[in-house]
Amino acid sequence: MLMMRLSKIGKKGEAKYRVVVTEKRSRRDGRPVEILGWYQKQEGNKEQKKVNMDRVKYWLSHGALPSPTVKKILEV
């Protein structure tokens, strides 16, 4: 089963995450099927993100399930 979730990149204290499609049972930072974009939370309530929504729609139509965190990121 495929899942859309976050994969951590960046250095300690400055976390940045990739939004990826991966097998549900694989490791958090394992090899993804596809990288859809990135997300970074900054101080306060600020956040930056860049996600390819066309590919997100494609994977959703093919049965990939978003994690709760990814679901929140995509709704905003």
N, CA, C and O atoms as a CHARMM CRD file, in Angstrom:
* protein
*
  304
    1    1 MET  N      0.83400  -1.16500   0.00000 PROA 1      0.00000
    2    1 MET  CA     0.00000   0.00000   0.00000 PROA 1      0.00000
    3    1 MET  C      0.89000   1.24400   0.00000 PROA 1      0.00000
    4    1 MET  O      1.86500   1.32000   0.74800 PROA 1      0.00000
    5    2 LEU  N      0.54600   2.20900  -0.84200 PROA 2      0.00000
    6    2 LEU  CA     1.32000   3.44400  -0.93200 PROA 2      0.00000
    7    2 LEU  C      0.77700   4.49100   0.02200 PROA 2      0.00000
    8    2 LEU  O     -0.41900   4.53600   0.30700 PROA 2      0.00000
    9    3 MET  N      1.68900   5.34200   0.51600 PROA 3      0.00000
   10    3 MET  CA     1.32200   6.36800   1.47200 PROA 3      0.00000
   11    3 MET  C      2.09000   7.64200   1.18400 PROA 3      0.00000
   12    3 MET  O      3.27000   7.59600   0.83800 PROA 3      0.00000
   13    4 MET  N      1.42200   8.78500   1.32600 PROA 4      0.00000
   14    4 MET  CA     2.08600  10.08200   1.23800 PROA 4      0.00000
   15    4 MET  C      2.44900  10.49500   2.64500 PROA 4      0.00000
   16    4 MET  O      1.57900  10.58300   3.51200 PROA 4      0.00000
   17    5 ARG  N      3.72700  10.74900   2.88500 PROA 5      0.00000
   18    5 ARG  CA     4.15900  11.15900   4.21400 PROA 5      0.00000
   19    5 ARG  C      5.39000  12.03400   4.13300 PROA 5      0.00000
   20    5 ARG  O      5.91400  12.28300   3.04800 PROA 5      0.00000
   21    6 LEU  N      5.85500  12.50600   5.29200 PROA 6      0.00000
   22    6 LEU  CA     7.00400  13.39200   5.34900 PROA 6      0.00000
   23    6 LEU  C      8.28300  12.58400   5.57400 PROA 6      0.00000
   24    6 LEU  O      8.29700  11.60600   6.32100 PROA 6      0.00000
   25    7 SER  N      9.34200  13.01400   4.91800 PROA 7      0.00000
   26    7 SER  CA    10.66100  12.43900   5.10200 PROA 7      0.00000
   27    7 SER  C     11.57600  13.57700   5.53700 PROA 7      0.00000
   28    7 SER  O     11.65200  14.60400   4.86200 PROA 7      0.00000
   29    8 LYS  N     12.26500  13.40300   6.65000 PROA 8      0.00000
   30    8 LYS  CA    13.04800  14.48200   7.24300 PROA 8      0.00000
   31    8 LYS  C     14.37600  14.69300   6.52000 PROA 8      0.00000
   32    8 LYS  O     15.09700  13.73900   6.22700 PROA 8      0.00000
   33    9 ILE  N     14.68600  15.95900   6.24000 PROA 9      0.00000
   34    9 ILE  CA    15.98200  16.36400   5.70000 PROA 9      0.00000
   35    9 ILE  C     16.40800  17.60900   6.46700 PROA 9      0.00000
   36    9 ILE  O     15.64300  18.09900   7.29800 PROA 9      0.00000
   37   10 GLY  N     17.57500  18.12300   6.22100 PROA 10     0.00000
   38   10 GLY  CA    18.03800  19.31400   6.91000 PROA 10     0.00000
   39   10 GLY  C     18.84600  18.95300   8.14200 PROA 10     0.00000
   40   10 GLY  O     18.98800  17.78100   8.49100 PROA 10     0.00000
   41   11 LYS  N     19.37800  19.99200   8.80200 PROA 11     0.00000
   42   11 LYS  CA    20.21200  19.72600   9.96300 PROA 11     0.00000
   43   11 LYS  C     19.45600  19.92900  11.26800 PROA 11     0.00000
   44   11 LYS  O     18.33400  20.43600  11.27300 PROA 11     0.00000
   45   12 LYS  N     20.06200  19.54000  12.34900 PROA 12     0.00000
   46   12 LYS  CA    19.44100  19.59300  13.66500 PROA 12     0.00000
   47   12 LYS  C     19.02200  21.02600  14.00100 PROA 12     0.00000
   48   12 LYS  O     19.81100  21.96100  13.86000 PROA 12     0.00000
   49   13 GLY  N     17.79900  21.18400  14.43600 PROA 13     0.00000
   50   13 GLY  CA    17.29100  22.50800  14.78000 PROA 13     0.00000
   51   13 GLY  C     16.72100  23.26900  13.60200 PROA 13     0.00000
   52   13 GLY  O     16.03900  24.27500  13.79500 PROA 13     0.00000
   53   14 GLU  N     16.97600  22.82300  12.41000 PROA 14     0.00000
   54   14 GLU  CA    16.45800  23.45800  11.19500 PROA 14     0.00000
   55   14 GLU  C     15.83500  22.39800  10.30300 PROA 14     0.00000
   56   14 GLU  O     16.22700  22.21900   9.15000 PROA 14     0.00000
   57   15 ALA  N     14.86900  21.71000  10.85800 PROA 15     0.00000
   58   15 ALA  CA    14.26600  20.59600  10.13000 PROA 15     0.00000
   59   15 ALA  C     13.50000  21.07600   8.90200 PROA 15     0.00000
   60   15 ALA  O     12.83000  22.10900   8.92200 PROA 15     0.00000
   61   16 LYS  N     13.61800  20.31400   7.86100 PROA 16     0.00000
   62   16 LYS  CA    12.90100  20.52100   6.61500 PROA 16     0.00000
   63   16 LYS  C     12.42500  19.14400   6.18900 PROA 16     0.00000
   64   16 LYS  O     13.12400  18.15100   6.39200 PROA 16     0.00000
   65   17 TYR  N     11.26400  19.08100   5.61100 PROA 17     0.00000
   66   17 TYR  CA    10.68800  17.79400   5.26500 PROA 17     0.00000
   67   17 TYR  C     10.34800  17.72200   3.78600 PROA 17     0.00000
   68   17 TYR  O      9.94200  18.71600   3.18500 PROA 17     0.00000
   69   18 ARG  N     10.51300  16.55400   3.20900 PROA 18     0.00000
   70   18 ARG  CA    10.04200  16.28300   1.85400 PROA 18     0.00000
   71   18 ARG  C      8.69100  15.59700   1.95400 PROA 18     0.00000
   72   18 ARG  O      8.47200  14.76300   2.83200 PROA 18     0.00000
   73   19 VAL  N      7.79900  15.94600   1.06300 PROA 19     0.00000
   74   19 VAL  CA     6.53100  15.23600   0.94200 PROA 19     0.00000
   75   19 VAL  C      6.77500  14.15800  -0.11200 PROA 19     0.00000
   76   19 VAL  O      7.05300  14.46800  -1.27000 PROA 19     0.00000
   77   20 VAL  N      6.66900  12.88900   0.29500 PROA 20     0.00000
   78   20 VAL  CA     7.02200  11.78200  -0.58900 PROA 20     0.00000
   79   20 VAL  C      5.91200  10.75000  -0.65100 PROA 20     0.00000
   80   20 VAL  O      5.07200  10.66400   0.24500 PROA 20     0.00000
   81   21 VAL  N      5.91900   9.96900  -1.72000 PROA 21     0.00000
   82   21 VAL  CA     5.06900   8.78000  -1.83500 PROA 21     0.00000
   83   21 VAL  C      5.98800   7.59300  -1.60700 PROA 21     0.00000
   84   21 VAL  O      7.02500   7.46900  -2.25900 PROA 21     0.00000
   85   22 THR  N      5.60700   6.71800  -0.67900 PROA 22     0.00000
   86   22 THR  CA     6.44200   5.58000  -0.33500 PROA 22     0.00000
   87   22 THR  C      5.57100   4.41000   0.10000 PROA 22     0.00000
   88   22 THR  O      4.38000   4.57300   0.36300 PROA 22     0.00000
   89   23 GLU  N      6.16700   3.24700   0.17000 PROA 23     0.00000
   90   23 GLU  CA     5.46000   2.07700   0.69800 PROA 23     0.00000
   91   23 GLU  C      5.17900   2.29500   2.17700 PROA 23     0.00000
   92   23 GLU  O      6.01600   2.84700   2.89200 PROA 23     0.00000
   93   24 LYS  N      4.03400   1.87700   2.63400 PROA 24     0.00000
   94   24 LYS  CA     3.62000   2.11600   4.01600 PROA 24     0.00000
   95   24 LYS  C      4.57900   1.49000   5.02800 PROA 24     0.00000
   96   24 LYS  O      4.81700   2.06800   6.08800 PROA 24     0.00000
   97   25 ARG  N      5.12400   0.33000   4.71800 PROA 25     0.00000
   98   25 ARG  CA     5.97500  -0.37900   5.67100 PROA 25     0.00000
   99   25 ARG  C      7.44800   0.00200   5.60100 PROA 25     0.00000
  100   25 ARG  O      8.25200  -0.54500   6.35700 PROA 25     0.00000
  101   26 SER  N      7.82600   0.92400   4.71500 PROA 26     0.00000
  102   26 SER  CA     9.23600   1.29700   4.61600 PROA 26     0.00000
  103   26 SER  C      9.60600   2.31500   5.69400 PROA 26     0.00000
  104   26 SER  O      8.73200   2.90200   6.33100 PROA 26     0.00000
  105   27 ARG  N     10.89700   2.51600   5.88900 PROA 27     0.00000
  106   27 ARG  CA    11.39500   3.45000   6.89700 PROA 27     0.00000
  107   27 ARG  C     11.01500   4.88500   6.54800 PROA 27     0.00000
  108   27 ARG  O     10.70100   5.19100   5.39800 PROA 27     0.00000
  109   28 ARG  N     11.04600   5.76400   7.55300 PROA 28     0.00000
  110   28 ARG  CA    10.69000   7.17000   7.33800 PROA 28     0.00000
  111   28 ARG  C     11.56600   7.80600   6.25800 PROA 28     0.00000
  112   28 ARG  O     11.06300   8.50000   5.37400 PROA 28     0.00000
  113   29 ASP  N     12.86400   7.57000   6.33200 PROA 29     0.00000
  114   29 ASP  CA    13.78400   8.17800   5.38000 PROA 29     0.00000
  115   29 ASP  C     14.25700   7.18600   4.32600 PROA 29     0.00000
  116   29 ASP  O     15.31200   7.37700   3.72200 PROA 29     0.00000
  117   30 GLY  N     13.48500   6.13200   4.10400 PROA 30     0.00000
  118   30 GLY  CA    13.83200   5.13600   3.09300 PROA 30     0.00000
  119   30 GLY  C     13.63700   5.68500   1.68400 PROA 30     0.00000
  120   30 GLY  O     13.28800   6.84900   1.49300 PROA 30     0.00000
  121   31 ARG  N     13.86900   4.83000   0.72100 PROA 31     0.00000
  122   31 ARG  CA    13.78600   5.24300  -0.67600 PROA 31     0.00000
  123   31 ARG  C     12.32100   5.49200  -1.08000 PROA 31     0.00000
  124   31 ARG  O     11.49200   4.58700  -0.98300 PROA 31     0.00000
  125   32 PRO  N     12.00100   6.71800  -1.53100 PROA 32     0.00000
  126   32 PRO  CA    10.62500   7.02300  -1.92500 PROA 32     0.00000
  127   32 PRO  C     10.32900   6.57900  -3.35600 PROA 32     0.00000
  128   32 PRO  O     11.23600   6.40800  -4.17000 PROA 32     0.00000
  129   33 VAL  N      9.05300   6.40000  -3.64100 PROA 33     0.00000
  130   33 VAL  CA     8.61700   6.12100  -5.00000 PROA 33     0.00000
  131   33 VAL  C      8.70900   7.41800  -5.81300 PROA 33     0.00000
  132   33 VAL  O      9.15900   7.41200  -6.95900 PROA 33     0.00000
  133   34 GLU  N      8.27700   8.53000  -5.20400 PROA 34     0.00000
  134   34 GLU  CA     8.34300   9.83700  -5.85800 PROA 34     0.00000
  135   34 GLU  C      8.37700  10.94200  -4.81200 PROA 34     0.00000
  136   34 GLU  O      7.73800  10.83300  -3.76500 PROA 34     0.00000
  137   35 ILE  N      9.12100  12.00300  -5.09400 PROA 35     0.00000
  138   35 ILE  CA     9.16500  13.18000  -4.22800 PROA 35     0.00000
  139   35 ILE  C      8.17400  14.19300  -4.79400 PROA 35     0.00000
  140   35 ILE  O      8.26600  14.57100  -5.96200 PROA 35     0.00000
  141   36 LEU  N      7.22800  14.63000  -3.96800 PROA 36     0.00000
  142   36 LEU  CA     6.17400  15.52700  -4.42500 PROA 36     0.00000
  143   36 LEU  C      6.44900  16.99000  -4.10600 PROA 36     0.00000
  144   36 LEU  O      5.86600  17.87200  -4.73700 PROA 36     0.00000
  145   37 GLY  N      7.30800  17.26400  -3.15900 PROA 37     0.00000
  146   37 GLY  CA     7.60200  18.64800  -2.79000 PROA 37     0.00000
  147   37 GLY  C      8.28200  18.71100  -1.43700 PROA 37     0.00000
  148   37 GLY  O      8.83700  17.71900  -0.96500 PROA 37     0.00000
  149   38 TRP  N      8.23600  19.90900  -0.80100 PROA 38     0.00000
  150   38 TRP  CA     8.87000  20.07000   0.49300 PROA 38     0.00000
  151   38 TRP  C      8.02100  20.96000   1.39200 PROA 38     0.00000
  152   38 TRP  O      7.12400  21.66500   0.92800 PROA 38     0.00000
  153   39 TYR  N      8.32400  20.91300   2.69300 PROA 39     0.00000
  154   39 TYR  CA     7.60000  21.66500   3.71100 PROA 39     0.00000
  155   39 TYR  C      8.57300  22.05000   4.80900 PROA 39     0.00000
  156   39 TYR  O      9.40000  21.24000   5.22600 PROA 39     0.00000
  157   40 GLN  N      8.47300  23.30800   5.28600 PROA 40     0.00000
  158   40 GLN  CA     9.33100  23.75400   6.37300 PROA 40     0.00000
  159   40 GLN  C      8.53200  24.64100   7.31400 PROA 40     0.00000
  160   40 GLN  O      7.95400  25.64200   6.88900 PROA 40     0.00000
  161   41 LYS  N      8.49600  24.28100   8.57800 PROA 41     0.00000
  162   41 LYS  CA     7.83200  25.09300   9.59400 PROA 41     0.00000
  163   41 LYS  C      8.87500  26.00400  10.21100 PROA 41     0.00000
  164   41 LYS  O      9.96700  25.56400  10.57100 PROA 41     0.00000
  165   42 GLN  N      8.52300  27.29700  10.33100 PROA 42     0.00000
  166   42 GLN  CA     9.45600  28.25900  10.89400 PROA 42     0.00000
  167   42 GLN  C      8.93500  28.76600  12.23000 PROA 42     0.00000
  168   42 GLN  O      7.88400  28.32600  12.69600 PROA 42     0.00000
  169   43 GLU  N      9.65600  29.67800  12.84200 PROA 43     0.00000
  170   43 GLU  CA     9.25200  30.21500  14.13700 PROA 43     0.00000
  171   43 GLU  C      7.86000  30.81900  14.05800 PROA 43     0.00000
  172   43 GLU  O      7.46800  31.37100  13.03000 PROA 43     0.00000
  173   44 GLY  N      7.12200  30.71100  15.14500 PROA 44     0.00000
  174   44 GLY  CA     5.75200  31.19900  15.15800 PROA 44     0.00000
  175   44 GLY  C      4.85900  30.28000  14.35300 PROA 44     0.00000
  176   44 GLY  O      5.04700  29.06300  14.35800 PROA 44     0.00000
  177   45 ASN  N      3.90100  30.84700  13.67100 PROA 45     0.00000
  178   45 ASN  CA     2.98300  30.04900  12.85600 PROA 45     0.00000
  179   45 ASN  C      3.33200  30.10100  11.36900 PROA 45     0.00000
  180   45 ASN  O      2.54600  29.65800  10.53100 PROA 45     0.00000
  181   46 LYS  N      4.49700  30.63600  11.04300 PROA 46     0.00000
  182   46 LYS  CA     4.89400  30.72400   9.63500 PROA 46     0.00000
  183   46 LYS  C      5.31700  29.35400   9.12100 PROA 46     0.00000
  184   46 LYS  O      5.87300  28.53800   9.85600 PROA 46     0.00000
  185   47 GLU  N      5.04700  29.12900   7.87200 PROA 47     0.00000
  186   47 GLU  CA     5.49300  27.88600   7.23100 PROA 47     0.00000
  187   47 GLU  C      5.70900  28.15200   5.75700 PROA 47     0.00000
  188   47 GLU  O      5.06900  29.02500   5.17100 PROA 47     0.00000
  189   48 GLN  N      6.60500  27.40000   5.16800 PROA 48     0.00000
  190   48 GLN  CA     6.86300  27.46300   3.74000 PROA 48     0.00000
  191   48 GLN  C      6.62500  26.08000   3.17200 PROA 48     0.00000
  192   48 GLN  O      6.93300  25.06800   3.80100 PROA 48     0.00000
  193   49 LYS  N      6.07400  26.05600   1.97500 PROA 49     0.00000
  194   49 LYS  CA     5.86000  24.75900   1.33400 PROA 49     0.00000
  195   49 LYS  C      5.80700  24.94500  -0.17100 PROA 49     0.00000
  196   49 LYS  O      5.46900  26.01000  -0.68800 PROA 49     0.00000
  197   50 LYS  N      6.15100  23.87800  -0.83900 PROA 50     0.00000
  198   50 LYS  CA     6.04200  23.82100  -2.29500 PROA 50     0.00000
  199   50 LYS  C      5.72700  22.37400  -2.64300 PROA 50     0.00000
  200   50 LYS  O      6.55700  21.48100  -2.47300 PROA 50     0.00000
  201   51 VAL  N      4.50900  22.16000  -3.13400 PROA 51     0.00000
  202   51 VAL  CA     4.05700  20.80400  -3.43200 PROA 51     0.00000
  203   51 VAL  C      3.44500  20.79000  -4.82700 PROA 51     0.00000
  204   51 VAL  O      2.67300  21.68300  -5.17600 PROA 51     0.00000
  205   52 ASN  N      3.78200  19.79000  -5.61800 PROA 52     0.00000
  206   52 ASN  CA     3.23400  19.62400  -6.95700 PROA 52     0.00000
  207   52 ASN  C      1.84700  18.98900  -6.82900 PROA 52     0.00000
  208   52 ASN  O      1.72100  17.77100  -6.69800 PROA 52     0.00000
  209   53 MET  N      0.80900  19.83000  -6.87000 PROA 53     0.00000
  210   53 MET  CA    -0.55800  19.36300  -6.63500 PROA 53     0.00000
  211   53 MET  C     -1.06500  18.44300  -7.74500 PROA 53     0.00000
  212   53 MET  O     -1.92000  17.59500  -7.48900 PROA 53     0.00000
  213   54 ASP  N     -0.56300  18.59000  -8.96100 PROA 54     0.00000
  214   54 ASP  CA    -0.96600  17.68500 -10.04300 PROA 54     0.00000
  215   54 ASP  C     -0.56000  16.24800  -9.71700 PROA 54     0.00000
  216   54 ASP  O     -1.34100  15.31700  -9.91600 PROA 54     0.00000
  217   55 ARG  N      0.66500  16.07200  -9.21500 PROA 55     0.00000
  218   55 ARG  CA     1.13600  14.73400  -8.85900 PROA 55     0.00000
  219   55 ARG  C      0.42700  14.20600  -7.61300 PROA 55     0.00000
  220   55 ARG  O      0.19900  13.00300  -7.49300 PROA 55     0.00000
  221   56 VAL  N      0.07700  15.10400  -6.68400 PROA 56     0.00000
  222   56 VAL  CA    -0.68200  14.69000  -5.49900 PROA 56     0.00000
  223   56 VAL  C     -2.02600  14.11700  -5.93600 PROA 56     0.00000
  224   56 VAL  O     -2.43600  13.05900  -5.45700 PROA 56     0.00000
  225   57 LYS  N     -2.71100  14.80900  -6.83900 PROA 57     0.00000
  226   57 LYS  CA    -4.00300  14.32800  -7.33700 PROA 57     0.00000
  227   57 LYS  C     -3.84400  12.98900  -8.06100 PROA 57     0.00000
  228   57 LYS  O     -4.68900  12.10300  -7.93300 PROA 57     0.00000
  229   58 TYR  N     -2.76300  12.85000  -8.81800 PROA 58     0.00000
  230   58 TYR  CA    -2.50100  11.59900  -9.52200 PROA 58     0.00000
  231   58 TYR  C     -2.37400  10.44400  -8.53300 PROA 58     0.00000
  232   58 TYR  O     -3.01400   9.40800  -8.71400 PROA 58     0.00000
  233   59 TRP  N     -1.55400  10.60600  -7.48700 PROA 59     0.00000
  234   59 TRP  CA    -1.33800   9.53400  -6.52500 PROA 59     0.00000
  235   59 TRP  C     -2.58000   9.25500  -5.69500 PROA 59     0.00000
  236   59 TRP  O     -2.83600   8.10500  -5.33900 PROA 59     0.00000
  237   60 LEU  N     -3.35900  10.29300  -5.37900 PROA 60     0.00000
  238   60 LEU  CA    -4.61200  10.06300  -4.65800 PROA 60     0.00000
  239   60 LEU  C     -5.57800   9.23900  -5.50000 PROA 60     0.00000
  240   60 LEU  O     -6.29200   8.38200  -4.97900 PROA 60     0.00000
  241   61 SER  N     -5.59500   9.50400  -6.81200 PROA 61     0.00000
  242   61 SER  CA    -6.48200   8.74500  -7.69200 PROA 61     0.00000
  243   61 SER  C     -6.02300   7.29300  -7.86500 PROA 61     0.00000
  244   61 SER  O     -6.81800   6.42600  -8.22900 PROA 61     0.00000
  245   62 HSD  N     -4.74300   7.03400  -7.60300 PROA 62     0.00000
  246   62 HSD  CA    -4.21300   5.67300  -7.70800 PROA 62     0.00000
  247   62 HSD  C     -4.14700   4.97000  -6.35400 PROA 62     0.00000
  248   62 HSD  O     -3.50500   3.92700  -6.23600 PROA 62     0.00000
  249   63 GLY  N     -4.79700   5.52100  -5.33600 PROA 63     0.00000
  250   63 GLY  CA    -4.94400   4.82200  -4.07600 PROA 63     0.00000
  251   63 GLY  C     -3.94700   5.13900  -2.98000 PROA 63     0.00000
  252   63 GLY  O     -3.97100   4.48900  -1.93500 PROA 63     0.00000
  253   64 ALA  N     -3.06900   6.11200  -3.17900 PROA 64     0.00000
  254   64 ALA  CA    -2.13000   6.47000  -2.11200 PROA 64     0.00000
  255   64 ALA  C     -2.88400   7.23200  -1.02300 PROA 64     0.00000
  256   64 ALA  O     -3.69800   8.10700  -1.31900 PROA 64     0.00000
  257   65 LEU  N     -2.60900   6.89700   0.23300 PROA 65     0.00000
  258   65 LEU  CA    -3.27300   7.54000   1.35500 PROA 65     0.00000
  259   65 LEU  C     -2.34200   8.56600   1.99600 PROA 65     0.00000
  260   65 LEU  O     -1.18200   8.24400   2.25600 PROA 65     0.00000
  261   66 PRO  N     -2.80500   9.79000   2.26200 PROA 66     0.00000
  262   66 PRO  CA    -1.95200  10.76700   2.94500 PROA 66     0.00000
  263   66 PRO  C     -1.93700  10.51400   4.45300 PROA 66     0.00000
  264   66 PRO  O     -2.94600  10.11000   5.03100 PROA 66     0.00000
  265   67 SER  N     -0.79600  10.75300   5.07600 PROA 67     0.00000
  266   67 SER  CA    -0.72100  10.67500   6.53300 PROA 67     0.00000
  267   67 SER  C     -1.49900  11.86900   7.10100 PROA 67     0.00000
  268   67 SER  O     -1.75300  12.83100   6.37600 PROA 67     0.00000
  269   68 PRO  N     -1.88000  11.82500   8.37700 PROA 68     0.00000
  270   68 PRO  CA    -2.62400  12.95500   8.95300 PROA 68     0.00000
  271   68 PRO  C     -1.90000  14.29400   8.82800 PROA 68     0.00000
  272   68 PRO  O     -2.53400  15.32000   8.58400 PROA 68     0.00000
  273   69 THR  N     -0.58000  14.28900   8.99300 PROA 69     0.00000
  274   69 THR  CA     0.18800  15.52400   8.87600 PROA 69     0.00000
  275   69 THR  C      0.18100  16.05100   7.44500 PROA 69     0.00000
  276   69 THR  O      0.00300  17.25000   7.22700 PROA 69     0.00000
  277   70 VAL  N      0.37100  15.18100   6.48600 PROA 70     0.00000
  278   70 VAL  CA     0.35900  15.58700   5.07800 PROA 70     0.00000
  279   70 VAL  C     -1.02400  16.09200   4.69100 PROA 70     0.00000
  280   70 VAL  O     -1.14500  17.04200   3.91700 PROA 70     0.00000
  281   71 LYS  N     -2.05100  15.47300   5.21500 PROA 71     0.00000
  282   71 LYS  CA    -3.41900  15.90100   4.94500 PROA 71     0.00000
  283   71 LYS  C     -3.63100  17.35300   5.38900 PROA 71     0.00000
  284   71 LYS  O     -4.24600  18.14400   4.67300 PROA 71     0.00000
  285   72 LYS  N     -3.11400  17.69800   6.58100 PROA 72     0.00000
  286   72 LYS  CA    -3.21000  19.07800   7.08400 PROA 72     0.00000
  287   72 LYS  C     -2.42500  20.04800   6.20400 PROA 72     0.00000
  288   72 LYS  O     -2.88900  21.15400   5.92700 PROA 72     0.00000
  289   73 ILE  N     -1.25700  19.64000   5.77400 PROA 73     0.00000
  290   73 ILE  CA    -0.41900  20.51200   4.93100 PROA 73     0.00000
  291   73 ILE  C     -1.10700  20.78700   3.59900 PROA 73     0.00000
  292   73 ILE  O     -1.07500  21.91700   3.11300 PROA 73     0.00000
  293   74 LEU  N     -1.72200  19.78400   3.00900 PROA 74     0.00000
  294   74 LEU  CA    -2.35400  19.94300   1.71000 PROA 74     0.00000
  295   74 LEU  C     -3.64100  20.74500   1.77000 PROA 74     0.00000
  296   74 LEU  O     -4.01100  21.37400   0.77800 PROA 74     0.00000
  297   75 GLU  N     -4.33500  20.74400   2.90300 PROA 75     0.00000
  298   75 GLU  CA    -5.59000  21.48000   3.03000 PROA 75     0.00000
  299   75 GLU  C     -5.39300  22.97300   3.17500 PROA 75     0.00000
  300   75 GLU  O     -6.27100  23.74900   2.79800 PROA 75     0.00000
  301   76 VAL  N     -4.26700  23.39200   3.70800 PROA 76     0.00000
  302   76 VAL  CA    -4.02300  24.82300   3.95800 PROA 76     0.00000
  303   76 VAL  C     -3.76000  25.56200   2.67300 PROA 76     0.00000
  304   76 VAL  O     -3.53400  26.77200   2.69200 PROA 76     0.00000
